[in-house]
Amino acid sequence: MCLLLRSVVTEITQQPSDAGSSKCLMNLDSRFDCSRDRVLTRSECQERGCCYAPLALTSGPPWCYYPRSYSGYKMGPLSPTKRGRGATLVRPTPSYLPRDITTLRLEVIEETPNCFHLTLKDPSSKRYEVPLPPGNFGGLKTDHDSLYTAEFQPDPFGFIIQRKSNGRVILNTTVAPLLFSDQYLQLSTSLASPVLSGLGEHYTLLGLDLNWTSLTFWNRDMAPHANANMYGSHPFYLVQEEDGLAHGVFLLNSNAMEVALQPTPALTWVSVGGILDLYVFLGPDPQSVVRQYLQVVGYPMMPPYWSLGFHLCRWGYHTSNETRSVVQRMHMHNFPLDVQWNDLDYADKRRVFTFDPQRFGDLPDMVEEFHQRGMKYILILDPGISSTSPKGTYLPYEDGQRRGVFIRNATGHTLIGKVWPGRTAFPDFTNPETILWWRDCIQSFHSTVKLDGLWIDMNEPANFVQGSVDGCPDSDLELNVGTLCMSAQQNLSTHYNLHNLYGLTEASATYRALLEVRGRRPFVLSRSSFPGIGRFSGVWTGDVRSDWEQLRYSVPGKGGARVHLWCQRTQWITFSLGFNPQKYIHSYEPYVFGQRAQAAMRRALNQRYSLLPFLYTLFHHAHTSADTVARPLFLEFPNDPNCQTIDRQFLWGPSLLISPVLEPGVVELAAYLPAGTWYSLEDGLPFYSKGQYLLLPAPLDTINVHVREGHVIPQQEPALTTNASRSNPFLLTVALSPRGWASGDLFWDDGDSMDTFHTGEYCYVLFIAAQVGKTSSLMFTSIRQNGGLSRLVLGGLRVFGVPSRPVSVWANGLRVLDFTYRTDTKVSRGPGRI
């Protein structure tokens, strides 16, 4: 769906062209569309003062486009403000848009030396603004020189951001006019490079297609497929420049939006409301760009340790006994399983905060049995609250009506839509009373069913009728795209302004409720998303089909199954959930496959579980320092041009390179290894790369994973649950550099308590391997020890890249006799103890 683009012209007119005029002479790729709001005839185009030049193509460059120096706003002098500098912009003549806003207030805020922040608002009328919390700049406002210069063109208004180190133009908005009306805001800019990523959530490759394409930002219930907007909206992009440099741009606006891309390279932002609130992050490298972005939208929450284990769900576990059987069979077949889920099957008449008395009558007992196994339990929680239950039988709706927590229609009555239970009301999570009511509902349900986390689905919000069961008013607010009426009233504003924030506000309310009810680290998984949701929730990519194409797109997106595909996806996606929709007749739990397939799946899960200490440490760094957990290669190797668009491989942190099989029937694959030594995680076999593709075997039971030289990977013996594996001995994998050094770290706490890093209830260990003369040493340095290290036992050590067989091995002053050395892979193994 495309909300804002004009329809495609299907006939080529024979009218003469304006292209001969000097103001209209320009390269086709440099045309900026003057008819983005609707299709124009030649005369209508000229009435706007634009150029009209038909082409033989029905798609591609626009026929109606802006001439050079198109009239626009005039900028007054910049003067100091409380936050930076400000100026008034005035449009001498109205634009062609209805309800034009002819006076704007510009404010420039220099947040940090590497973050340029600009807002454009209507000074005469308060418009909706996204209520983002203050940025987490952590004292970064320094007197250091900025990484950029900002130049303002007064007439017509535009601005140019240049990188100070090399003069490269990062943004140039003078390429096309600024438009600002009540329901149409437009800002265009050139791009420093065509290597553009981001602008999710869409079904695209890592590098976006700039050949006259567009992306719509409007959260909706739409299974992933090409050329469609889906569950989340993230108006942030990252541009890779040259020499390893990068920058990012974030438009903080939650209204319906479109970004038009063109091969100039350039892009155009179009929003139907709000203000223009633009952040530019100067990096200078890609990782710094991501970190600066997270300083604005918020660092991700620290997940519970158990949530990194394997989860299993199906829409179609019809009874508690069927759900029990799945858990029993998983563990009976020695498959790790940490969390069992139930879809809406559990609910009485599909009403949330209830459970079916016949099919799930012993749900509380089943959950307690899972807890006795060391497992956790999660169920689905949709926002739609049934409105048709007999009086006195469904407290969530009756109490919600009494407390005024539901979204209202334009006449002030509760808006009634339709989802799984039938007619439903929708909570307004921008209302403080709704947050308290939501907590009370969760607390009441948790008093009976001791759930451990919540899966919040259908929260775009989805609606099976257009707007409401009574329809929507005939107004220019309505978009009619399978959700609520845009004129619906919420506490903070209309749904027209707040739609894309619905999932974020529900996630925040759910996170707070679980924290208060359980008193431990919450786990929330949301389908709908908006920047900042990582503070409260993980995000799943919705109804992804279990096929090879969708596996392929899940790599750049990280974000029933066949065997090889199942192993690739389950092992290495940072959140591992096996989900089988109701429409699939056959079950796809691992134990239903043949013995060879089961062995491959078991091996994949066990390898994942062995790496959870490493993965957990990566999440710690993401939570405290805005590092990335799963990352594209260009983020770690920005100076390698070969890495710029690789999206068939990815990294865990800086040190584990995953090269999955993404097509059926493959027995070998070409994997790119950046320059350096890489060791197979499986057996330590070294690969010496100059920055090149290598052909690697890819049998059914093996996923190619390589450890980067100079890194230490903490691992642990796997078990059927993380509750059990956390008590097992550790294993360290040491991948030596050619000079004989390596380093790594381990963050360790109880895995479930809140704010352990801030309260000091954790252990943090640095591992350093170094070679001095003919002696190699591995040292453990405890940066923080709070009673937990005495329980951590090192049960094994693998050292990759040992050039010759060691004469002797010592641990804690004692000689180790039980060690091995393989001459073919130059791997030394031995036991030990921390």
N, C-alpha and C positions, 0 to 999 in steps of 0.2 A: 504494500500500500504506500502511496506517495501523497501526503496531505497537501502539499503546497505547489508541486510542479504543475505547470500547464499541461494540458493534454497534447499528444503528438499530432502535428499537422500532417495530414495524409496526402495533400495535393500540393503541387508546386505551382505557384502563381507565375504568370508571365509578365508581371509588372516590372518596370525598370527599377534598377538598384540605386540606392543612395551612396554606394561604396566609392563612387568617383569623387565625392566631396572630400577635401583634405582632412577634415575633422573625423571622417569615417574610415579613412584609409588605415588599415591595421591588419596584422596577421590574424588569420582565422582563430588561432588558439588564444589570442588576446582579446577576443570579444567577451564582454560581460553582459549577461542577459538583462534586457530592459523590460521583458514581458514575463518575468518569473511568476507573477501573481495570476496571469491569465493569458490566453492566446489573443494576439492583436492583429488587426488588419494593418495594411500599409499606412492608411490615414490615421488610425489610432496610434500607431507607433510614432508617426511624425508629430502628432499632437503632443506627445510627451517630450518632444525635442530629441528623439533618439534616431538612430540610423536604421534603415531597412534595406537588407540585401539578401534576397532569397537564395537558397542553395539547392543543389540537386539531391541533397540528403534530407531525409525526414527526421533524422536524429543527429546529434553532434552540435556544432557551433550554432548559436542562436541566430535567427534571421533579424530580429529586432534587438539592437544592442546600443550601449551608451557610446556617444562620441567622446573624444578627448575633452577634458576640462568641462564636464557636464556640471551645470549649476547645482549648488548645494548649500550647506550651512557655511556661515562666516564665523570665524572664531575671534573672540575678543582677547585682551591681554591675560596672561597667566598671573595669578596672584596667590600668595600663601594661604593655606587653609590649615585646620587643626591636624589633618592627616597627611598633607602634602601640598599640592598646588591645584588651583581650580581656574576655570574660565567659563564664560557664557558663549554658547553657540546660537546664532540666529539665522533662520532661513528667510531671506528677503521676499521670496515668492514661494507659495505652497508647492509641494510636490504633487504628483499625480494620484497620490493615495488618499482615500477618504480618512477623515478625522486626523489630519496631519498635525504633528506637534512641532510647532515652528521655533520654539525656544528650548534649548537643552542646557543642562549643567554638566560640564566635564570636570571630573576630579581625577588627579593622578596621584597614586599612593606608591611611594618607593618602600615596599615591605622589607626587602633585603637587597644587598648588592646584586643578587642574581634573580630577583623577582620584580617584574614591572606589573603594576596593577592599575587598571583604568576603569572608570565607570561613567556611563552616560545616562542621565535621568531627566525626567520632566520636573523642573523646579516649581511649577505651579500646581501640580496635582500628584499626590502620593500614589505611586504605582506599586504593584506587588514585587517583592524582592525575596529570593530564596533565603530562608533563615539559617544560614550556615554558621556554626559556631566559630569563634575567633581562631585564626590560624595558629598552629603549633610551631611557631618560629623559634622557640626555645633560646631566646637571647641572641638570635642571629642578626638582629638589627645592629650593625656595626658601622664604624666610620670608614670602612674599607671602600675603595673605589668601586663603582658599579661595573658590571661586566658589559653594560650596554650604554648607548646614547639614544635619546628620544628627541626626534625633530618633529615639529608640528607645522603643517601647511595651513595657513589661515583661511585661504579662499581659493577653491572650495575646500572645506575642512578635510584633513586627513592626517595621519601620523605615520612616521617611519621609525622602526626600531632597528638599530644596527649593533652588531657585536663589536665591542670596542677593540678587541685584540686584533681583528683582521678587517674590520669595516664591512663585513658581510651583512646584507640586509636580511633581517629576520622576518619582519612584517612590513608591508607597505600598503596602507589602506587608501592611498591616493589613486589606486588603479581604477576605482569605480566609486560612485557616490554613496554616502551614508544616507539611509532612509530610516525615518523614525515616526511612525504613526501609531494610533491606538492599538491596532491589531496586526501591524506589519513592521518588523525591525529588520534591517538588512545592513550587513557589513562585509565587504570583500577585502581580500588581501592577496598579495603574491606570496609564493612559498620559496624558501631558500633552496629547496631540493625537491625532486619528485618522489623521494623515498619517504613515504608517509605511512604512519601506523596509528591505530587507535580508533576513535569514533565508534565505539561499540554501543549497543550489542547488535551485531549483524553477522550474517553468514558469509564471511569473506576470508581471504588469505591475509597473511600478516602485512604484506605490502598492499595498500589500497590502490584500486584502479582509478587513475585520474583522467581517463578518456571520456569526458563528458558524462560522468555518473553522478548519482546523488544518493544520500543516505538520510532516512527519516528517523527522527527521535520522538517516539510516542509509544509508551509501554503498552503492550497488548498480549493477549493470550494467542500466541502464534508459534506453532512448532517450527524449529529451525529449518529454513530453506532459503534459497538465493533470492535476492532482490526484495527483501521484506524487512520491516522493522519488527523486533521481537519483544522480549520481556523487559529489557532494561534500556536505559538511556544514559550514555556517558560522553558528553560533549567535550572531550579532551583528545588532543592529538599530539604526536611526537614526530618531529622531522629529524632525520639523520642528515647532517650536512657533510662536509668533507673533513678529512684529517681526524676522524673520531669525535668530532663535535656534534652536539645535538641541542635542540630546544623543544619546549612543549608549550601548548596554548590550551587554556581552559576557559570556556564561556559558561559562567555560572548563571544558568537560566533553565527553569523547569517547565516552561511552556512547550507546546508542540513546536518542533524545530526541524529544519532541513539544512543539510550541508551539501552544497553543489560543488563538485570537483571538476577541474578542467586542466588540460595538459600544458597550460602556460609555463610553469605550474602555478595554480592559484586555487583558492576556494572562496565560497560565499556562504556566510551564516545567514539564515533567515529564521526568525522566531515570530510567533503570533501574539506575543505579549511580554510583560515584565519589563526589565531594563537590560542594558548591555553592561555586563560586569565581567571584564576580561582580565585574565591573568596570563602573563608570559614568563616562562621559566627558562632561564638562560643556561642552565646546566653547570659547567660546559659539556659534560659527558652524559650519555643516556641514563646511567644510574642516578646521577645527581638530579636530572630532570624528574625522574619518578619520585625521588625523595622530596624534592621541592613541591611537587604536586600533592603528595601525601601530607606535607606540612599544612596544606590548605584544607584538604577534605577530611583529614584525620587518619591516624595510624590504625592498622588493623588490630582487632581484638586478639588476645592470646587464647587459642583453642584449648579445650581439655585434651589431655594426652589420649584418652580413649577414643576421641573423635577421629584420630588419624588411623585407627584400625579399619577393618572391613565392615561395611554396613550392608544389610540385605533387606529388600522390600519388594512387594508386589501388590499391585491393585488386583486383588483376586485371592488373597488369603482370607477365606470367607468366615472362618471361625477361629476361636482361640486355640482349639486343638490342632487345626491345620498349621497355625503359626508355630505352636510348640514343636510340631513334628519337623518343621524346617530346621529349627535350631538344633534339635536332637540329631537329625541326620547330618547336618553340617559338621558337628563335632564328632559324631560317630565315624565319619569318613576323614577325620583329621584335617578339616578345613578351618583355618582361623576365622572367627566371627566375633566381633565385639559388640555390635549393635543390631538388634532386630527392630524393624519398623512395621507399622501397619498404615495402609492407606485408609480411605474413608469407609472401608468395609466394617471397621469397628463401631461406627457411630449408629445410634438408634435413629432410623429414618434419615440418615445422612446429616443429622444435626450435630454440630460440634459441641463439645463439653458434655456429651452423653456417650454411653456405650450400650450396644444392643443387648437386652437382657437374655435373649435366647442364644444367640451365636457367640457372644462375648461376655456372657454373664459372669464368668470367673476371670475377667481381665485383670483385676487387682492381684489375684493369686498367680496368674501367669507372669506378670511383671516381677513379682517377688521371686519367682523361680529363676527368672533370668538373672536377677541380682545375685542370687545364691551361686550362680554359675560364674560370677565375675563379669557379667555382661550389663549392657545398658539397653534402654528401651525408648524409642521415639515414635510419635504418631503425627499424623497430618492435622493441621489446624487451618481451615479456610476462614477468611474474614466474614463471609456472608452468614448472617444470623437468621434462622428460620422465623418467619413472622406469622405462621398459620397454625401453630400448635394451640390446642384448647387452653382456655384461660386456667392459670394455676399449674400448668404442666411443664413450662419451659422458662425457667428463671432468667437465663441470659437475655432473652428478648424483653421480658416484662420489666426486669430491673433496668435494662438499658433504656427502655422507653421512659421509665420514671425519672431516670437521671439525665435524659436528654443527650445521649451519646451518639446517636445515629446521624448520618448525613441527611440533610433535608432538601426537598425540592424547592423550586422557585417560589412556591406559595407558603413555604414554612412548615410543611408536613414531612413526615419521614418518607424518604424516597424508597420505594420498594422495587427491587429488581428480581432477577431469577437466576439461581445457580443450582447446585446439586440437590439441596433439600426442597427446592421449589421456590416459592416467593421468599425473598430475603431482604433484610435491612443491612446497611453497611456502616460499621463503626467509623467515626471521624477521629483519627488518631492525632489530629492537631488540637483536639480539645483536651485540656488537662483532666477533666472528669472522666473522659474515655479511658485514659491511661490507668486511672484508679479502678474503673469498672473492669477493664481487661485483666488487671492483676487479680481482682477478686474472683473473676471467672476461672482463671488458671489456678488460683489457690484452692478454690472449692473442688475443682476436678482433681488436683494433685493430692488433696487430702484422702482421696479414695484410690486413685491410680498414680503410683509414684513414678511418673514419667521422668526421663532424664534430659530431654531436649524436645524441641518443637520444630516441625517442618511447616512453614507458612507458605501456602500455595495459593493460586488464584488471586494474587494480590496486586494485579496491575491497576485497578481491580477488573477481573473478568466479569462479564454479565451476559447471560444467554438471550437477553432481549436488548433492543436498542434504547439505551438510556434508562428507562423504567417501564413497568407494566402499564403505566398511564401515558407513555410517550414523553416527549420533551417539548418545551415551548418553542415556538417558531421564532428563533432569534439567530443573530449572526455569531453567537457563541458556540452553537452546537456543531459537533464534528461527526457524530453518529458512526462510531467504529467499535461496537461491541463492548462498551463500558457504560459508565453512568452519564447522565445528562451533564453537559458542561456548565449549565447554569445552576447545578446543585450547590447548596451552601454548606461550607465547612467553617469551622471556628476561625481559621486563619484567612481564608479567602474563598473564592469560587473553585469548584473542581476544575474549571478551565485552566486555572493557574497551578493547581496542586496535583493534578492527575499523576504526573511522573514521579511524585514524591510519595505516593501511597504506600508502596512496598517499603521504602525507607522508614517512614513514620511507624508502620506496623512493626518492623524489625526492632526499632528502638523501644517501643512499648513492650514487646515480647521479651527482649533481652532484660529490661529492667524488672519485669514481672518474675522471670525465672530466677534472677539473682536474689530477689527478695524472698521468693517462695522456697527455693532450694538452699540458698546460702552458699552456693558453690559456683564455679565458673559456668556461665550459661553456654548452651549450644543451640543456635538458631540457624536454620537454613531457609533462605528466601528464594523465590523464583523471580520476582520483580526487583529491580535494583536501580540505584542512582548513586552518583559519587558520594562517598562517605558511609555507604552501607557496611563497609568492612569493619567499622567500629563496633558493630552489633551482631553481624551475621555473616555466614558464608553464603555463597550464591551458587545455585545449580543452573544448568543450561536448559532446563525444561525437558520436553518430550523428545529427546534425542533418539533417533532410530538406532537400532543395533545393526549398523551396516558399515561397510568399509569407507564409504564417502563421509559419513558423519564422524567416524573415528578420525579421518584425515583432517576435518575442520575443527575437531576438538583440540588439536594441538595448538593452532594459533588462537583458539577461543579460550583456552584456560585463562581454562577454564575448563529383551531376549538376546543372546550373544552366541556367536560362533567361537570356537576355541581359541585360535590364534588372536583374533580380535579381542576376545574377552581378556586374555592375558595382557595384551598391550595396554588396554584402557584401565583395567582394575589395578595393575601394579603401580603405575606411574602418575596417574592423575592425583594431585595432592589430596583431594577428598575422594574416597573410594566407596561408591555406593553401587550395588547391583540392583537395578530396578526393572521390573517386568510389568508392562501395562496390562490391563484387563483384556484388551482385544486379542492378545496373543494366547492361543489355546494352550500351547505347550509351556511347561515350566522350563526355566533356564538356570536353576540353581546348579552349582558346580557338580553336585553328586549325581545328577541325572545323565551325565555324559559317560562315555566309555572310559575304560581304565587308563588308556594312554592320555586321553584328554584330561582326565582328573589329575593325573600326575603332573601335567604341564601347569594346570591351574594351581595346584597345591604348591608347586615350586615357585610360581609367581607370587602367591600370597606370602609364602614364608620369606622370600627375599624382601618383600615390602616390609614385613614385620621386623626383619633383622635391621632395617635401616631407620626405624622410627626414632631412635635417639638422635640421629643426624637430622632427620626431618623436623623433629620437635625443636632442636636448636636453631634451625633456620627460621621457624615461626617466632621464636624468641627474638631473634634479630629484626624480623619484620615488625614485631609489636613494639620494640623499644627504639629502633633506629631507622625504621622505614626502609629496610632492605627488602629485596624481593625473594620469594621462595622458589617458585618455578619461573624461569626467565628465558627469553629468546637469546640466541647466541650473540646477537649484536650488542646486547646490554653488557655482556662480559668482555666481548672482544670488539670494541667500537672502532679500532684502527684496522680491522680486517675487512676489506670491502666485500669479501665473499660471504660474510655473515649477515649482511644487511637485510636480506629478505628470506633467509633460511627459516622455514616454518614446518619442516618435517622432522626436526630434532629440537630438543630443548634441554635446558640445564636445571638441575636442582642445586640452588646456590651457585657458588663459583666453581664447584669441583666435580660434580657428577654429570656426565653427558649421556643423555638417553637418546637412542636412535631406534625408534619403534618401526615395526613392519606396518605399513598402511595400505597394502593391497593384498588381495587373496592370492594364494598359491605361490607366494614368494619364498624362496629358500636362501636367497642372499640379497643384500641391499648395499647401495652406495651411501656411505656415511661420510660427512665432512668432519675432519679433525683439525681444529685450529693448530697453528704452529706450536710444537712442543712435544713432550712425551706423554702419551696416554696409555694407561694400563687397563686391561680388561678386568672388571670387577670380579668376574667369575674365577679366573685363574692367574691373574697378574701378567698375562702376556703383554709385552710392551709394543707400542706402535710409535714410531718416530716420524712425526709429521712435519712437513714444511708449510703446512696450510694447504691440505689437499683432500680430495675424496679417495676413500679406500673401499674396496669391495669386501664386505664382511659376510660370513655365513650367518644365516638366520633360521635355524631349525625351529620346529614347533615349540620346544620346551626352553628356548633361550631368547632373551631380549638383550640386545647389545647395549651394555652400560660400561662406560669408561671413566676411570678416575684420573683426574688431572695431576700432573706432576706437582710436587710440593705441598700436598694436602694430606691430612689425616682424617679418616672417616670413622666416627664412633658407631659401632653396631652392637647388637645384642641377640642372644639366642632367641629365636621365635618361640611362640607358644600359641595356644588356641585363642587366648584373649590377651590384651595388653595388661590386664590385671595380673596375669601369670607371668608374662614375658618381662615385666619390669623387675621381677625378682631374679631373673636369670643372669648368668655371667655376661660380661661385655666382651666384645672383640674389637680390636683396633686394626684398621687397614691403613698402612702407611705407604704412601706413594712418593718415593724419593725423587727429588730433582737430580739432574746430572751432577750437581755439586754435593749431593747427599743430604739435603735438608728437606723438611716438611713441617707443616703446622696445622693444627685444627683445634676445635674446642667442643665442649659439651656443657649445655645448660640442663640442670636437673632439679626438679622440685617434686611436690607430691602429685602434680599433674591435674589437679582439680580445684585448688583453692584460688581465690581471687587475689590479684595484686602481689603475688609472691616476690616479684622483682623489687617492688617498691617497699615491701615490709622486710626484705632481707631473708625471707624463708626459702632459700635456694642454695644450690651448689653450682659453682662455675669453675671448670677446669680447662686449662690450656695444655695442649700437647705440642711439644717441640722436638723434632728429630734433627740432629746435627752431626756432622762428621768433623772430627778434629784429628788430623793425622790419619792413622790407621784404625782409629776407634770411632765407632758410631754410637751415639747415645740417644735414647728417647726419654725425655723428661716430662713429668706431669707437674704443673704449677697450679695450685688451688688459689684462684683469685678470691673466691668466696666459699666458705665452708660453714654450713649450719647443721651439723649433725648427720648429714646424709651420706657423706663419702665413705663412712665405715661400712656401709651396706653395699657399696659398689665393688664388685669383684671382677677383675680382668681375667677372663678365662682363656684368652687366646690373642695372639699377635701375628699379623701378616705384614711383612715388609716387602714391598715391590721395588725392584731396581737395585738390589744388592749385587754389586759387580762380581763378587767371588764368594765362595763358601766361607762363612765366618769360622775363625779358629776357635772361638768360644763365645758363649752367650751368658750374660749375668743379669739377674733381676734382684733388686733390693739387697745387693751384696752377696747373693748366693748364686753359685754356678748352676745354670740350667742345662741339663743333659738331654731333655726331651725336646729337641728341635730338629727341623728338617730343612733341607735346601734343595731347590730344583734348579739344575743348571740350564734347562731349556727356557724357563721363564724368569730366572734370577729372583726367585721368591724364597724368603726365609720365613718359617713359621715356628712359633714357640708359645708356651703357656706363660702366665704371669699373674700378678695381683697388684691392684692399686692399694 
